Amino acid sequence: MSSGPDPRPDRPIFILGCPRSGTTLLQLMLHSHPRIAIPVETKILLPAYAARCEFGDLGVRENRRALADWITGDRSTKFDMLGLDAADVAAEIVAGPPTLGSAIGVVFRAYARRFGKPRWGDKRPSYYRHVGTLLRMFPDAQFVHLVRDGRDCVASLLEVPWYDGDVHHAVCVWREAIDHGRRLAARLGPDAYYEMQYERLVADPADELTRLCGFLGEDFDPAMTDPGCLAQETVSPRKEWHGRTKSAVTTTRVGSWAQRLDSWQISLAEAAFGERLAEYGYEPSGLPKPPASQLTRFAKISTHRRMAQSKAGLRERWKQRHEPNPVECLLTPETTAASAH
């Protein structure tokens, strides 16, 4: 019998979840796998998709060149964080298939190639709101949703310097991530969508990562459980909020919301989350209900956010009708293998 080609997949992997759920830790763990490369958070994919109509027909070489130059040269994309040669990647985009997904696939494929790995992924918490976009470009993608106690997420969001929302918005973000996840689980099924909990991941990394590798079709590697050295090399010292990723995996922050949030903030979060906390096994605080004024303010903010997201959905559907090209990635395993030599 012939052994045939390697049966293991090269499907893209996308990590998503409420911000401050531990997605950076999970990214580092997966990047520690010998077959998987997932970079620190870039700003390439969603901005490129939003601007796709501005580059015109990608069947025209000059337009592919303009797209390639923007991806590799615009500071906003953070391309320079990938450690790649901009000219080489731009040339590969220009020579590649004339779709946006192909151009983005070239970038992440080159990043994986830098480490001698056959499989790539990307991490951005807000991807939970953009799975439809990701599937348009990468129909065979797999999605990993990391869930953490919403009260810990809210407490952490309120402490990081880059978050400019208040507690009501932070509560909304976690609830939206959970509700999106429920819909994604039903829509995508167990072959494409996988949910895991932060608390279990840090309590028993080997067991949880073995299960995750089973979903991804990969063999578990023990190096995944100790990503601290990798974090030392790749996580910017400026990002102090990711500092704990450079140490051993620990459970010390589990449940720390009890000391980090005011009583009314805990009550508000628990009232807004409803049964969602209990469904994941998170124990209620037992505090009384929050003031009616806080619930009213939360309801207004939640409604406003839903309306804004609905309008964004309408704008996206209009834009899809005016796309100059298909967006699906047309890179094949054969072209991937060929370009690696």
C-alpha positions as CSV (number, residue, x, y, z in Angstrom):
1,M,0.0,0.0,0.0
2,S,1.2,3.5,-0.8
3,S,1.3,5.8,2.1
4,G,-0.1,8.6,-0.1
5,P,0.0,12.3,0.7
6,D,-0.1,13.6,4.3
7,P,-3.8,13.3,5.3
8,R,-3.6,16.0,7.9
9,P,-5.4,19.3,7.0
10,D,-4.0,22.7,6.1
11,R,-7.2,24.5,6.9
12,P,-6.9,28.0,8.3
13,I,-7.5,28.4,12.1
14,F,-9.1,31.5,13.5
15,I,-9.1,32.2,17.2
16,L,-11.9,34.4,18.5
17,G,-13.7,35.4,21.7
18,C,-14.5,38.3,24.0
19,P,-11.5,40.5,24.4
20,R,-9.5,39.6,27.5
21,S,-10.6,36.0,27.3
22,G,-7.1,34.6,27.0
23,T,-6.9,34.5,23.2
24,T,-3.3,35.7,23.2
25,L,-2.3,32.8,25.5
26,L,-4.1,30.4,23.2
27,Q,-2.5,31.9,20.1
28,L,0.9,31.4,21.7
29,M,0.0,27.8,22.6
30,L,-1.0,27.0,19.0
31,H,2.0,28.7,17.6
32,S,4.1,26.4,19.8
33,H,2.8,23.5,17.7
34,P,5.3,22.2,15.2
35,R,2.8,22.4,12.3
36,I,0.9,25.6,13.1
37,A,2.0,29.2,12.8
38,I,-0.3,32.0,14.3
39,P,1.2,35.5,14.5
40,V,0.6,38.2,17.1
41,E,-2.5,40.2,16.3
42,T,-2.2,42.0,12.9
43,K,-4.6,44.5,11.3
44,I,-4.5,43.1,7.8
45,L,-7.5,40.9,7.2
46,L,-10.6,43.0,8.2
47,P,-9.3,46.3,6.9
48,A,-8.3,44.8,3.6
49,Y,-11.8,43.3,3.3
50,A,-13.5,46.6,4.1
51,A,-11.4,48.3,1.5
52,R,-11.7,45.6,-1.2
53,C,-13.7,47.6,-3.6
54,E,-11.2,50.5,-3.6
55,F,-8.5,48.4,-5.3
56,G,-10.7,47.7,-8.4
57,D,-10.6,44.5,-10.5
58,L,-7.8,42.3,-9.1
59,G,-7.6,40.6,-12.5
60,V,-5.6,43.7,-13.5
61,R,-2.0,43.2,-12.4
62,E,-1.6,46.9,-11.5
63,N,-4.5,46.6,-9.0
64,R,-3.0,43.5,-7.4
65,R,0.2,45.5,-7.1
66,A,-1.6,48.3,-5.4
67,L,-3.2,45.9,-3.0
68,A,0.1,44.2,-2.3
69,D,1.8,47.5,-1.7
70,W,-0.9,48.5,0.8
71,I,-0.8,45.2,2.7
72,T,3.0,45.2,3.0
73,G,3.7,48.9,3.2
74,D,0.9,50.6,5.1
75,R,1.8,51.0,8.8
76,S,-1.8,50.4,9.8
77,T,-1.7,46.7,8.8
78,K,1.2,46.0,11.2
79,F,2.7,43.8,8.4
80,D,6.2,44.6,9.7
81,M,5.4,42.5,12.9
82,L,5.4,39.4,10.8
83,G,9.2,39.5,10.1
84,L,8.7,38.9,6.4
85,D,10.4,40.5,3.3
86,A,7.8,43.0,2.0
87,A,9.1,42.9,-1.6
88,D,9.0,39.1,-1.7
89,V,5.5,38.9,-0.3
90,A,4.2,41.6,-2.6
91,A,5.6,39.8,-5.6
92,E,3.9,36.6,-4.5
93,I,0.6,38.4,-4.2
94,V,0.9,40.0,-7.6
95,A,1.8,36.5,-9.1
96,G,-1.0,34.8,-7.2
97,P,-4.7,34.3,-8.0
98,P,-6.7,37.5,-8.5
99,T,-8.9,37.4,-5.3
100,L,-8.6,39.2,-1.9
101,G,-8.6,35.9,0.0
102,S,-5.7,34.7,-2.1
103,A,-3.7,37.8,-1.3
104,I,-4.3,37.5,2.4
105,G,-3.6,33.7,2.2
106,V,-0.3,34.5,0.6
107,V,0.7,36.7,3.6
108,F,-0.2,34.1,6.3
109,R,1.2,31.2,4.2
110,A,4.5,33.1,4.0
111,Y,4.5,33.6,7.7
112,A,4.0,29.9,8.3
113,R,6.8,29.1,5.8
114,R,9.1,31.4,7.8
115,F,8.9,28.7,10.6
116,G,8.8,25.7,8.2
117,K,5.2,25.0,9.1
118,P,2.5,23.9,6.7
119,R,-0.5,25.4,8.5
120,W,-1.4,29.0,9.4
121,G,-4.0,30.8,11.5
122,D,-4.9,34.2,12.8
123,K,-6.1,35.6,16.1
124,R,-8.4,38.6,16.7
125,P,-11.1,38.6,19.5
126,S,-13.6,40.5,17.4
127,Y,-13.6,37.8,14.7
128,Y,-16.7,36.4,16.4
129,R,-18.6,39.2,14.6
130,H,-17.0,38.5,11.3
131,V,-17.1,34.8,10.8
132,G,-19.3,35.3,7.7
133,T,-16.6,37.4,6.2
134,L,-13.9,34.9,7.0
135,L,-15.9,32.1,5.5
136,R,-16.4,34.0,2.3
137,M,-12.6,34.1,1.9
138,F,-11.7,30.8,3.6
139,P,-14.7,28.4,3.3
140,D,-12.7,25.5,4.9
141,A,-11.6,27.5,7.9
142,Q,-11.9,26.2,11.5
143,F,-12.9,28.5,14.4
144,V,-11.8,28.2,18.0
145,H,-13.9,30.2,20.4
146,L,-12.3,30.8,23.9
147,V,-14.8,31.5,26.6
148,R,-14.0,33.0,30.0
149,D,-16.1,34.1,33.0
150,G,-17.7,37.3,31.8
151,R,-17.1,39.0,35.0
152,D,-13.3,38.5,34.7
153,C,-13.5,39.7,31.1
154,V,-15.3,42.9,32.2
155,A,-12.9,43.5,35.0
156,S,-9.9,43.1,32.7
157,L,-11.4,45.3,29.9
158,L,-11.9,48.1,32.4
159,E,-8.3,48.0,33.4
160,V,-6.5,47.9,30.0
161,P,-5.4,51.3,28.6
162,W,-6.7,50.7,25.1
163,Y,-10.4,50.1,26.1
164,D,-12.4,53.3,26.0
165,G,-15.9,51.9,26.8
166,D,-17.6,51.8,30.2
167,V,-18.8,48.8,32.2
168,H,-22.1,48.7,30.3
169,H,-20.3,48.3,26.9
170,A,-17.9,45.8,28.4
171,V,-20.9,43.7,29.6
172,C,-22.5,44.0,26.1
173,V,-19.3,42.7,24.5
174,W,-19.2,39.5,26.5
175,R,-22.9,38.8,26.0
176,E,-22.6,39.4,22.3
177,A,-19.6,37.1,22.0
178,I,-21.5,34.3,23.8
179,D,-24.6,34.8,21.7
180,H,-22.6,34.8,18.4
181,G,-20.9,31.7,19.6
182,R,-24.2,29.9,20.1
183,R,-25.4,30.8,16.6
184,L,-22.0,29.8,15.1
185,A,-22.1,26.4,16.8
186,A,-25.5,25.7,15.3
187,R,-24.5,27.0,11.9
188,L,-21.0,25.5,11.4
189,G,-21.2,22.3,13.3
190,P,-18.5,20.4,15.2
191,D,-16.2,20.1,12.2
192,A,-15.6,23.8,11.9
193,Y,-16.5,25.3,15.3
194,Y,-14.9,24.5,18.6
195,E,-15.6,26.1,22.0
196,M,-13.3,25.8,25.0
197,Q,-13.1,27.6,28.4
198,Y,-10.2,29.6,29.7
199,E,-10.5,28.2,33.2
200,R,-10.2,24.6,32.1
201,L,-7.3,25.5,29.8
202,V,-5.2,27.1,32.5
203,A,-6.1,24.4,35.0
204,D,-5.1,21.4,32.8
205,P,-3.4,22.7,29.6
206,A,-2.4,19.3,28.3
207,D,-5.9,17.8,28.5
208,E,-7.6,20.8,27.0
209,L,-5.0,21.2,24.2
210,T,-5.2,17.5,23.4
211,R,-8.9,17.9,22.8
212,L,-8.3,21.0,20.7
213,C,-5.8,19.2,18.6
214,G,-8.3,16.4,18.0
215,F,-10.7,19.0,16.6
216,L,-7.9,20.4,14.4
217,G,-6.8,17.0,13.2
218,E,-3.4,17.5,14.6
219,D,-1.2,15.5,17.1
220,F,-0.8,17.1,20.5
221,D,2.7,18.4,21.3
222,P,3.8,19.0,24.9
223,A,5.5,22.2,23.9
224,M,2.1,23.8,23.6
225,T,1.6,23.8,27.4
226,D,4.6,26.0,28.1
227,P,4.4,29.1,25.7
228,G,6.2,31.5,28.1
229,C,9.5,31.4,26.3
230,L,7.8,32.1,23.0
231,A,5.9,35.0,24.6
232,Q,9.2,36.4,25.8
233,E,10.3,36.6,22.1
234,T,7.1,37.7,20.4
235,V,5.0,39.7,22.9
236,S,5.9,43.4,22.9
237,P,7.1,44.8,26.2
238,R,4.8,47.8,25.5
239,K,1.8,45.5,25.8
240,E,1.9,45.3,29.6
241,W,-1.6,43.7,29.6
242,H,-0.1,40.6,28.0
243,G,2.7,40.4,30.6
244,R,1.4,37.3,32.2
245,T,1.7,35.2,29.0
246,K,5.5,35.3,29.6
247,S,5.2,33.3,32.8
248,A,4.1,29.8,33.5
249,V,0.4,29.0,32.9
250,T,-1.5,29.6,36.1
251,T,-5.0,29.8,37.5
252,T,-4.3,32.8,39.8
253,R,-6.5,35.2,37.8
254,V,-9.6,32.9,37.7
255,G,-12.4,34.5,39.7
256,S,-10.4,37.7,40.4
257,W,-13.4,39.7,39.4
258,A,-14.6,39.5,43.0
259,Q,-11.8,41.8,44.1
260,R,-11.6,43.9,40.9
261,L,-15.2,45.0,40.3
262,D,-17.6,47.1,42.5
263,S,-20.7,45.3,43.9
264,W,-23.0,47.1,41.6
265,Q,-20.9,46.3,38.5
266,I,-21.0,42.6,39.5
267,S,-24.8,42.8,39.9
268,L,-25.2,44.5,36.6
269,A,-23.1,41.9,34.8
270,E,-24.9,39.0,36.4
271,A,-28.3,40.5,35.6
272,A,-27.3,41.2,32.0
273,F,-25.7,37.8,31.4
274,G,-28.8,35.9,32.7
275,E,-28.4,32.1,32.4
276,R,-25.3,32.4,30.2
277,L,-23.0,32.3,33.3
278,A,-24.7,29.2,34.8
279,E,-24.6,27.4,31.5
280,Y,-20.8,27.5,31.6
281,G,-20.7,26.5,35.2
282,Y,-19.8,30.0,36.6
283,E,-21.2,30.5,40.1
284,P,-23.3,33.6,40.9
285,S,-22.1,36.0,43.5
286,G,-25.4,36.1,45.5
287,L,-25.4,39.9,45.4
288,P,-28.8,41.7,45.2
289,K,-30.1,43.0,41.8
290,P,-28.5,46.2,40.5
291,P,-30.3,49.6,40.6
292,A,-33.1,50.0,38.1
293,S,-31.3,53.0,36.7
294,Q,-28.3,50.9,35.7
295,L,-30.4,48.3,34.1
296,T,-32.2,51.0,32.1
297,R,-28.9,52.5,30.9
298,F,-27.6,49.0,30.0
299,A,-30.8,48.3,27.9
300,K,-30.3,51.6,26.0
301,I,-26.7,50.9,25.2
302,S,-27.4,47.3,24.2
303,T,-30.2,48.4,21.9
304,H,-28.0,51.1,20.3
305,R,-25.2,48.5,19.7
306,R,-27.6,46.1,18.1
307,M,-28.9,48.9,15.7
308,A,-25.4,49.9,14.8
309,Q,-24.5,46.2,14.0
310,S,-27.6,45.8,12.0
311,K,-26.8,48.9,9.9
312,A,-23.3,47.6,9.4
313,G,-24.8,44.4,8.1
314,L,-26.9,46.3,5.6
315,R,-23.8,48.2,4.3
316,E,-21.9,44.9,3.9
317,R,-24.7,43.3,1.9
318,W,-24.8,46.4,-0.4
319,K,-21.0,46.2,-0.8
320,Q,-21.1,42.5,-1.7
321,R,-23.4,43.4,-4.7
322,H,-20.7,45.8,-6.0
323,E,-17.6,43.7,-5.6
324,P,-15.3,43.7,-8.6
325,N,-14.1,40.2,-7.9
326,P,-14.9,37.0,-6.0
327,V,-13.1,37.1,-2.6
328,E,-12.5,33.4,-2.0
329,C,-8.9,32.2,-1.5
330,L,-7.9,30.2,-4.6
331,L,-4.5,29.0,-3.2
332,T,-4.3,25.2,-3.4
333,P,-2.2,22.7,-1.4
334,E,-0.2,22.2,-4.6
335,T,0.7,25.8,-5.1
336,T,1.4,26.0,-1.4
337,A,3.9,23.1,-1.6
338,A,5.4,24.4,-4.8
339,S,6.0,27.9,-3.4
340,A,7.7,26.5,-0.3
341,H,10.6,25.2,-2.4
